[in-house]
């Protein structure tokens, strides 16, 4: 399949679609606050934590984004019950971090 030039693509829209379609529970953190979440995280948590402090959601949160090694932590549910998760953090642009959350039960 060949093209006669670049395919016009609204990257922002495509990135949002991929973020929402991911089978992983994902959220974006900037300056210690959750800026955006995907539907899988809302399903896992039972509510939308957008705007909350990341430490309210994950008390064991590690601020060092260079620590790309996954770690186990407790995810705090709205009812106050924690459950075990695996956290993976990757740097994004402008100081933001993309966080993947996997149920470790």
Rosetta constraint file for C-alpha pairs under 8 A:
AtomPair CA 3 CA 7 HARMONIC 7.69 0.50
AtomPair CA 9 CA 14 HARMONIC 7.76 0.50
AtomPair CA 10 CA 14 HARMONIC 6.29 0.50
AtomPair CA 11 CA 15 HARMONIC 5.92 0.50
AtomPair CA 12 CA 16 HARMONIC 6.23 0.50
AtomPair CA 13 CA 17 HARMONIC 6.21 0.50
AtomPair CA 14 CA 18 HARMONIC 6.16 0.50
AtomPair CA 15 CA 19 HARMONIC 6.02 0.50
AtomPair CA 16 CA 20 HARMONIC 6.15 0.50
AtomPair CA 17 CA 21 HARMONIC 5.97 0.50
AtomPair CA 18 CA 22 HARMONIC 5.98 0.50
AtomPair CA 19 CA 26 HARMONIC 7.42 0.50
AtomPair CA 19 CA 38 HARMONIC 6.35 0.50
AtomPair CA 20 CA 38 HARMONIC 4.88 0.50
AtomPair CA 20 CA 39 HARMONIC 6.06 0.50
AtomPair CA 20 CA 40 HARMONIC 7.71 0.50
AtomPair CA 21 CA 38 HARMONIC 7.90 0.50
AtomPair CA 22 CA 26 HARMONIC 7.87 0.50
AtomPair CA 22 CA 38 HARMONIC 7.89 0.50
AtomPair CA 22 CA 40 HARMONIC 7.60 0.50
AtomPair CA 23 CA 40 HARMONIC 6.76 0.50
AtomPair CA 24 CA 40 HARMONIC 6.52 0.50
AtomPair CA 24 CA 41 HARMONIC 7.80 0.50
AtomPair CA 24 CA 100 HARMONIC 6.40 0.50
AtomPair CA 24 CA 101 HARMONIC 6.84 0.50
AtomPair CA 24 CA 102 HARMONIC 6.96 0.50
AtomPair CA 25 CA 37 HARMONIC 7.95 0.50
AtomPair CA 25 CA 38 HARMONIC 6.53 0.50
AtomPair CA 25 CA 39 HARMONIC 7.46 0.50
AtomPair CA 25 CA 40 HARMONIC 4.68 0.50
AtomPair CA 25 CA 41 HARMONIC 4.27 0.50
AtomPair CA 25 CA 42 HARMONIC 7.97 0.50
AtomPair CA 25 CA 44 HARMONIC 7.35 0.50
AtomPair CA 25 CA 100 HARMONIC 5.70 0.50
AtomPair CA 25 CA 101 HARMONIC 5.18 0.50
AtomPair CA 25 CA 102 HARMONIC 6.69 0.50
AtomPair CA 26 CA 37 HARMONIC 5.85 0.50
AtomPair CA 26 CA 38 HARMONIC 5.65 0.50
AtomPair CA 26 CA 40 HARMONIC 7.20 0.50
AtomPair CA 26 CA 41 HARMONIC 5.97 0.50
AtomPair CA 26 CA 98 HARMONIC 6.96 0.50
AtomPair CA 26 CA 99 HARMONIC 5.48 0.50
AtomPair CA 26 CA 100 HARMONIC 4.66 0.50
AtomPair CA 26 CA 101 HARMONIC 6.21 0.50
AtomPair CA 27 CA 34 HARMONIC 6.85 0.50
AtomPair CA 27 CA 35 HARMONIC 7.42 0.50
AtomPair CA 27 CA 36 HARMONIC 5.51 0.50
AtomPair CA 27 CA 37 HARMONIC 4.18 0.50
AtomPair CA 27 CA 38 HARMONIC 6.38 0.50
AtomPair CA 27 CA 41 HARMONIC 7.37 0.50
AtomPair CA 27 CA 98 HARMONIC 5.89 0.50
AtomPair CA 27 CA 99 HARMONIC 5.27 0.50
AtomPair CA 27 CA 100 HARMONIC 6.82 0.50
AtomPair CA 28 CA 34 HARMONIC 5.77 0.50
AtomPair CA 28 CA 35 HARMONIC 5.48 0.50
AtomPair CA 28 CA 36 HARMONIC 5.25 0.50
AtomPair CA 28 CA 37 HARMONIC 6.49 0.50
AtomPair CA 28 CA 96 HARMONIC 6.61 0.50
AtomPair CA 28 CA 97 HARMONIC 5.59 0.50
AtomPair CA 28 CA 98 HARMONIC 4.65 0.50
AtomPair CA 28 CA 99 HARMONIC 6.10 0.50
AtomPair CA 29 CA 33 HARMONIC 5.42 0.50
AtomPair CA 29 CA 34 HARMONIC 4.55 0.50
AtomPair CA 29 CA 35 HARMONIC 5.68 0.50
AtomPair CA 29 CA 36 HARMONIC 7.54 0.50
AtomPair CA 29 CA 54 HARMONIC 7.20 0.50
AtomPair CA 29 CA 96 HARMONIC 5.53 0.50
AtomPair CA 29 CA 97 HARMONIC 5.18 0.50
AtomPair CA 29 CA 98 HARMONIC 6.54 0.50
AtomPair CA 29 CA 99 HARMONIC 7.46 0.50
AtomPair CA 30 CA 34 HARMONIC 6.63 0.50
AtomPair CA 30 CA 35 HARMONIC 6.67 0.50
AtomPair CA 30 CA 95 HARMONIC 6.26 0.50
AtomPair CA 30 CA 96 HARMONIC 4.50 0.50
AtomPair CA 30 CA 97 HARMONIC 6.48 0.50
AtomPair CA 31 CA 95 HARMONIC 7.59 0.50
AtomPair CA 31 CA 96 HARMONIC 7.53 0.50
AtomPair CA 32 CA 53 HARMONIC 5.76 0.50
AtomPair CA 32 CA 54 HARMONIC 5.64 0.50
AtomPair CA 32 CA 55 HARMONIC 7.60 0.50
AtomPair CA 33 CA 50 HARMONIC 7.92 0.50
AtomPair CA 33 CA 51 HARMONIC 5.90 0.50
AtomPair CA 33 CA 52 HARMONIC 5.67 0.50
AtomPair CA 33 CA 53 HARMONIC 4.47 0.50
AtomPair CA 33 CA 54 HARMONIC 5.41 0.50
AtomPair CA 34 CA 49 HARMONIC 6.94 0.50
AtomPair CA 34 CA 50 HARMONIC 5.18 0.50
AtomPair CA 34 CA 51 HARMONIC 5.18 0.50
AtomPair CA 34 CA 52 HARMONIC 5.66 0.50
AtomPair CA 34 CA 53 HARMONIC 6.26 0.50
AtomPair CA 34 CA 54 HARMONIC 5.89 0.50
AtomPair CA 35 CA 50 HARMONIC 5.58 0.50
AtomPair CA 35 CA 51 HARMONIC 5.88 0.50
AtomPair CA 36 CA 50 HARMONIC 5.59 0.50
AtomPair CA 36 CA 51 HARMONIC 7.94 0.50
AtomPair CA 37 CA 41 HARMONIC 6.40 0.50
AtomPair CA 37 CA 42 HARMONIC 7.27 0.50
AtomPair CA 37 CA 48 HARMONIC 7.32 0.50
AtomPair CA 37 CA 49 HARMONIC 7.60 0.50
AtomPair CA 37 CA 50 HARMONIC 6.58 0.50
AtomPair CA 38 CA 42 HARMONIC 6.72 0.50
AtomPair CA 39 CA 43 HARMONIC 6.17 0.50
AtomPair CA 40 CA 44 HARMONIC 6.13 0.50
AtomPair CA 41 CA 45 HARMONIC 5.95 0.50
AtomPair CA 41 CA 48 HARMONIC 7.82 0.50
AtomPair CA 41 CA 101 HARMONIC 7.61 0.50
AtomPair CA 42 CA 46 HARMONIC 5.41 0.50
AtomPair CA 42 CA 47 HARMONIC 5.11 0.50
AtomPair CA 42 CA 48 HARMONIC 5.24 0.50
AtomPair CA 42 CA 49 HARMONIC 7.78 0.50
AtomPair CA 43 CA 47 HARMONIC 7.22 0.50
AtomPair CA 45 CA 76 HARMONIC 7.99 0.50
AtomPair CA 45 CA 77 HARMONIC 5.74 0.50
AtomPair CA 45 CA 78 HARMONIC 7.46 0.50
AtomPair CA 46 CA 77 HARMONIC 7.30 0.50
AtomPair CA 46 CA 78 HARMONIC 7.33 0.50
AtomPair CA 47 CA 78 HARMONIC 7.16 0.50
AtomPair CA 49 CA 57 HARMONIC 7.72 0.50
AtomPair CA 52 CA 56 HARMONIC 6.87 0.50
AtomPair CA 52 CA 57 HARMONIC 7.65 0.50
AtomPair CA 53 CA 57 HARMONIC 7.07 0.50
AtomPair CA 54 CA 58 HARMONIC 6.00 0.50
AtomPair CA 54 CA 59 HARMONIC 7.73 0.50
AtomPair CA 54 CA 61 HARMONIC 7.12 0.50
AtomPair CA 55 CA 59 HARMONIC 4.51 0.50
AtomPair CA 55 CA 60 HARMONIC 7.04 0.50
AtomPair CA 55 CA 61 HARMONIC 5.85 0.50
AtomPair CA 56 CA 76 HARMONIC 7.24 0.50
AtomPair CA 57 CA 75 HARMONIC 5.75 0.50
AtomPair CA 57 CA 76 HARMONIC 5.11 0.50
AtomPair CA 57 CA 77 HARMONIC 7.49 0.50
AtomPair CA 58 CA 73 HARMONIC 6.86 0.50
AtomPair CA 58 CA 74 HARMONIC 6.02 0.50
AtomPair CA 58 CA 75 HARMONIC 5.16 0.50
AtomPair CA 58 CA 76 HARMONIC 6.31 0.50
AtomPair CA 59 CA 73 HARMONIC 7.82 0.50
AtomPair CA 59 CA 74 HARMONIC 7.14 0.50
AtomPair CA 59 CA 75 HARMONIC 7.79 0.50
AtomPair CA 59 CA 76 HARMONIC 7.94 0.50
AtomPair CA 60 CA 73 HARMONIC 5.93 0.50
AtomPair CA 60 CA 74 HARMONIC 7.20 0.50
AtomPair CA 61 CA 73 HARMONIC 7.76 0.50
AtomPair CA 65 CA 89 HARMONIC 6.28 0.50
AtomPair CA 65 CA 90 HARMONIC 6.40 0.50
AtomPair CA 65 CA 91 HARMONIC 6.07 0.50
AtomPair CA 65 CA 97 HARMONIC 7.09 0.50
AtomPair CA 66 CA 90 HARMONIC 7.86 0.50
AtomPair CA 66 CA 91 HARMONIC 7.76 0.50
AtomPair CA 67 CA 89 HARMONIC 7.61 0.50
AtomPair CA 68 CA 88 HARMONIC 6.45 0.50
AtomPair CA 68 CA 89 HARMONIC 5.70 0.50
AtomPair CA 68 CA 90 HARMONIC 6.39 0.50
AtomPair CA 69 CA 88 HARMONIC 6.73 0.50
AtomPair CA 69 CA 89 HARMONIC 7.90 0.50
AtomPair CA 70 CA 86 HARMONIC 6.44 0.50
AtomPair CA 70 CA 87 HARMONIC 5.44 0.50
AtomPair CA 70 CA 88 HARMONIC 4.67 0.50
AtomPair CA 70 CA 89 HARMONIC 7.45 0.50
AtomPair CA 71 CA 86 HARMONIC 5.56 0.50
AtomPair CA 71 CA 87 HARMONIC 5.35 0.50
AtomPair CA 71 CA 88 HARMONIC 6.85 0.50
AtomPair CA 72 CA 84 HARMONIC 6.87 0.50
AtomPair CA 72 CA 85 HARMONIC 5.67 0.50
AtomPair CA 72 CA 86 HARMONIC 4.49 0.50
AtomPair CA 72 CA 87 HARMONIC 6.10 0.50
AtomPair CA 72 CA 104 HARMONIC 7.87 0.50
AtomPair CA 73 CA 84 HARMONIC 5.81 0.50
AtomPair CA 73 CA 85 HARMONIC 5.50 0.50
AtomPair CA 73 CA 86 HARMONIC 6.27 0.50
AtomPair CA 73 CA 87 HARMONIC 6.91 0.50
AtomPair CA 74 CA 82 HARMONIC 5.46 0.50
AtomPair CA 74 CA 83 HARMONIC 5.23 0.50
AtomPair CA 74 CA 84 HARMONIC 4.63 0.50
AtomPair CA 74 CA 85 HARMONIC 5.87 0.50
AtomPair CA 75 CA 82 HARMONIC 5.28 0.50
AtomPair CA 75 CA 83 HARMONIC 5.41 0.50
AtomPair CA 75 CA 84 HARMONIC 6.29 0.50
AtomPair CA 75 CA 85 HARMONIC 6.36 0.50
AtomPair CA 76 CA 80 HARMONIC 5.98 0.50
AtomPair CA 76 CA 81 HARMONIC 5.93 0.50
AtomPair CA 76 CA 82 HARMONIC 4.40 0.50
AtomPair CA 76 CA 83 HARMONIC 6.75 0.50
AtomPair CA 77 CA 81 HARMONIC 5.39 0.50
AtomPair CA 77 CA 82 HARMONIC 5.89 0.50
AtomPair CA 77 CA 83 HARMONIC 7.67 0.50
AtomPair CA 83 CA 103 HARMONIC 7.96 0.50
AtomPair CA 83 CA 105 HARMONIC 7.38 0.50
AtomPair CA 84 CA 103 HARMONIC 6.48 0.50
AtomPair CA 84 CA 104 HARMONIC 5.24 0.50
AtomPair CA 84 CA 105 HARMONIC 5.98 0.50
AtomPair CA 85 CA 101 HARMONIC 6.30 0.50
AtomPair CA 85 CA 102 HARMONIC 5.31 0.50
AtomPair CA 85 CA 103 HARMONIC 4.58 0.50
AtomPair CA 85 CA 104 HARMONIC 4.49 0.50
AtomPair CA 85 CA 105 HARMONIC 7.22 0.50
AtomPair CA 86 CA 100 HARMONIC 7.99 0.50
AtomPair CA 86 CA 101 HARMONIC 5.74 0.50
AtomPair CA 86 CA 102 HARMONIC 5.01 0.50
AtomPair CA 86 CA 103 HARMONIC 6.49 0.50
AtomPair CA 86 CA 104 HARMONIC 5.94 0.50
AtomPair CA 87 CA 99 HARMONIC 6.87 0.50
AtomPair CA 87 CA 100 HARMONIC 5.78 0.50
AtomPair CA 87 CA 101 HARMONIC 4.97 0.50
AtomPair CA 87 CA 102 HARMONIC 6.67 0.50
AtomPair CA 88 CA 99 HARMONIC 5.68 0.50
AtomPair CA 88 CA 100 HARMONIC 5.09 0.50
AtomPair CA 88 CA 101 HARMONIC 6.72 0.50
AtomPair CA 89 CA 97 HARMONIC 6.48 0.50
AtomPair CA 89 CA 98 HARMONIC 5.79 0.50
AtomPair CA 89 CA 99 HARMONIC 4.56 0.50
AtomPair CA 89 CA 100 HARMONIC 6.42 0.50
AtomPair CA 90 CA 97 HARMONIC 5.58 0.50
AtomPair CA 90 CA 98 HARMONIC 5.21 0.50
AtomPair CA 90 CA 99 HARMONIC 6.42 0.50
AtomPair CA 91 CA 95 HARMONIC 7.32 0.50
AtomPair CA 91 CA 96 HARMONIC 6.34 0.50
AtomPair CA 91 CA 97 HARMONIC 4.51 0.50
AtomPair CA 91 CA 98 HARMONIC 6.23 0.50
AtomPair CA 92 CA 96 HARMONIC 5.12 0.50
AtomPair CA 92 CA 97 HARMONIC 5.08 0.50
AtomPair CA 92 CA 98 HARMONIC 6.30 0.50
AtomPair CA 93 CA 97 HARMONIC 7.74 0.50
